[in-house]
């Protein structure tokens, strides 16, 4: 039995998240349905990084086991079966014990703001027409790399063993349409990026200062963070694996 990694990208607007759920249409359920039609056998997918309802992905992975060879033609045929908002990018055979979730070393997210109303961005960026202090935004963004416990930025009732994350990069930048927050970490908690963005924007608008932000982090209580940013501005930009990982097979 061979193991394959399936690389996908998707626009999450129409889906109740990434992972399969009972009585809900998700990215995983749509992919599994298409693969069942193509392979003529039920295929069980394991996902690398869960995204919430409405969140998009420029890169995400599943893995699955299959006892026959998979060719480039399989990508074309699967894409023909999938809706236009989900695309298979690649199919790669890997070692039999490879795991797309546990073997990933980091994930990267971006959150997009647009400062002017734009009908072409309404479901891919948060319309946020308020003046922002970019220096303050980057001051608090840099501050999060000093910490490991992000309980304050995790939604309640999250079933995890630890709230510790190793944030490797965190910064704001300005693009033509508005501000973008980019963050890379070994793992993320439920709602974590939106919580970080919402709380940083409070600092960027002068409602709190950097000392207040630090206090919110250290309180380890999500009631002090701001989780108001909508999902449609959030993108999973990449899932990273060790160098040479896909050359092992």
N, C-alpha and C positions, 0 to 999 in steps of 0.2 A: 504494500500500500504506500503510495507516494504522497507527500505533503506539498501543498501549493500555497503560496501567498497571493492573494488577490488585492491589487491596489485599486482604489476607487476614489472618485471625487463626486460631490453632489451638492445640490442646492437644497437646503433643508426645510424650506418654507412649508411644503405640503406634508411633512412627516412628523410623527410623534416621537422624534428622536432617532438614534442610530440603532440601538439594540432592540431585538425582537420583544414584543409585548403581546399579551392576550388582548384580543378585540381592539387592536390599534394597528394602523399602517405605519411601518417604520422602514428605514433604509434596509435593514437586515431582512425583513420579511419580503420586501419586493425583490431583493437580490436572490434570496432562496427560492422564491417562486420561479424566477427566470431560469435559474440553474437547474431546477427540477424539470422544467420543460426541455431544456437543452440536453442535459445529461440523462434524462429519462430515469432518474432515480432521485430520491430525496437526498438533498445535500445539507449537512449541518455546518453552519459557519460559526467560527469563533472570532470575535472582534478585538481590535487592538486598543481603541480609545473610544469611549462612549461620548456622544454628543447629545445635548438636550433637544427638545422640540424646537424647530425653527433655526437651529444652528447649522452653518454650512461647513463644508470641508473641501480644501484643495488637495488634500491627501489623507487617506485613511486606509487601513488594511484589515482584511479578514484572512484566516487560513482555513483550509479544509483538506480532507484526505480523499484520494481518488485512485482507483486501481488501474487506470489507463492513462496514456499520454495526453497531454493538453498542448495544443499548438496555437500559433498566432491567429489562426482562423477562429479559434474559440472566442477570442476577444471580440472579433467582428460580429460573430453570431450572438453572443451575449448582449452586446450593445444594441443589436437589432431588436432584441426582446425587451430591453429596459426602456422605461420612460425617458423623456428628454432631459430630466433633471438629475439623473444618475448615470454615471459613465464608468466603465471598467477601463483603467489605464494600462495595467499590465497583469500578467500571470506568470509567476516564477516558481519553479520547483526548488524546494529547500531541503535541509536535513530533516529526517523523520521526527526528530524531537524538537524542531524549531517551534517557537510559540510567538505569535505576532504581538501579544500583549506583554508577556513577561520578559521577552528578550529586548524590547524597546528600551533605549537608554534615555530618551527625552522626547517631549512633545512641544510643539510651538503653536501659539495662538496669536491672532491679531483681532483687535476690536476697532471698527471703523466708525468715525463720526463724520457727518457732512454738515457744513455750516450754512448751506443754502438749500432750499427745497428743490429736490431733483427727482422727477418721476422715474428716472432710470436707476435710482439708488434707493427707492423707498423700502425695498425688502432686502437690502444688502448693506445698509449703513443707518445709524441712528441720526435723525435730523436733530441737531443740537445747536441752535443759533445763538449761543451765549458766549460772551468774551471769556477767554481762558488765559491764565498765566502759564505759559509754556515752561518757564524756568521752575515754577513751583511744581508743575506736573512731573517734570523729570527729577526734581528733588525727592518727591515721595516715591516715585517709581524706583529710583536707585535705592531707597531706604529698604524696600522689601527684600532685597538680596542679602541684607544683614540678618534675616530671620529664617527660622526653619519651621516654627509652629504657626499654622495658618487657620487655626480654629475659628478665628473671627471672620474668615471669608469662606466658610463652608456652611451650606444650608443645614438647617436643623434636621434631625432624624436621618443623617447620613451614616450608613452602616460601614464604617471603615475601622481598621485596627489602630491607625495612627493618623494624625493631622499634620505630620511632618512632610515637608516638601523641600527640595533643593532647587531654588530658583537661580538659574545660571545667567539669565539676561532679562532686563526689564527696562523699557524706555518708551517715550513718546516721540513721534516725529510728525512733521507737517507735510501733507500731500496736497495736490491741487484741489481736492474736494473737501478737505478738512483734516482733523487730527486722527492719528492712528496709534494705538497702543500695541506693542509687541512684547511677548513674554515667552521664555523658554524654561522648562522645568522638567525634572525627572518624572513628575506626576502632578496631577491636578485634582482638587477636591470638587465636589458637586457645587456648581454655582460660583466657583472661586474666581474665575476671570471677570465675570460680571460684577462680583462683589468688590474686587480690586478697582475696576474701572469706575464704578459708581462712587466709591469713597474717594478716589483720587480726583474725580471731577469736583467733588465738594471742596477740595483744597484748591484746585485750579480756578474755581469761581470765588475764592476768598471766604467761603463759609466756615472752613476750618483751616488751621495752619499746620505746618509740618510736625509740630509738637503734638497737636491733637491727633494727627494721623498715627504717629508712633504709639500714642496711648491706646488707640483703637486696636492696633495690632497686638499690643501686649495684654489687653483685657481678655483675649481669647474667648470672646462672646460675640456671636454673629448679630445680636440685636443692635450693636453699635455701627455696623457696616451698612452700606447702601447697595442694595441689590436691584435697584430700579432699571438699569440698562436693559433694553429688550434683546431677545435672542438674535434677531435678524442682523445685528451688526457684528456678530461673532463668527470667526472663521478658524477652524483647525487647519493650520497651514502646512504642518508636516509632522510625521512620526519618524524618529531617527533610530537607526540601529548601528551596532559597532562597525567599524571599517572592515570591508571585505565580507560582510555578513552574507550578502547575496551571491558571493562567489564560492561559498563553501561546498555547494553540491557539485 
